Amino acid sequence: MTPLLAPPINELTYPPFQFWRITVARYHEMLEAGLLTENDRLELLEGYLIEKMTVNPPHSFTTDQIRDELMATLKSGYFVKSQQPITTDGSEPEPDVIVVQGNKRDFVNRHPQPQDVPLVIEVSDSTLYQDQTWKKRIYAQASIATYWIVNLSERQIEVYSQPSGPSDNPTYHQLITYREADEIPVILNNQEIAQLSVRDLLP
């Protein structure tokens, strides 16, 4: 594939990675044909295929910790996936953690879609800018109700809610930041199911 330059949008809108233009359908065809594998560490964002960043130990710890804490609190009818795809109209991001509504067997032949995902979480260190801009726009466009950014450098969790849905400038209309001493509510489908210690989730 020939790498493309970033699309003609304000330079602050997209991170400085190499881009390949591709559709979701073509991306799936390449995966099914074995032209792309998990070892390629690629992610489809708004129709652009980009390289994912390497995960370091603090990032891995935090991802595992959040996954385990959520699994211990979820009621029947929900489950947790880690670093697995969500399929939207023009993207297939692979968030660090998602909560999925339904049964695992509902997804034998497809990835979760936005309506299946009430909570999406990105653990951010070197990817903070991307997660606060590009990923936030994708999840807001897809109307995913709640988006957490676990900001490792500032040791806080940013909780975005009230997504705009499809619009010219997709965004979340509410942001609440939780610090180390705080308890963070886990809200699924407008219902608080638990509160977790921020300090316990951080490395």
Buried (B, 14 or more C-beta within 10 A) or exposed (E): EEEEEBEEEEEEEBBEBEBBEBEBEEBBEBBEEEEBEEEEBBBBBBBBBBEBBEBEEEBBBBBBBBBEBBBEBBEEEBBBBBBBBBBBEBBBBBBBBBBBBEEEEEBEEEBBBBEBBBBBBBBBBEBBBBBBBBBBBBBBBBBBBBBBBBBBEEEBBBBBBEBBEEEEEBBBEEBEEBEBEBEBBBBBEEEEBBEBBBEEBBB
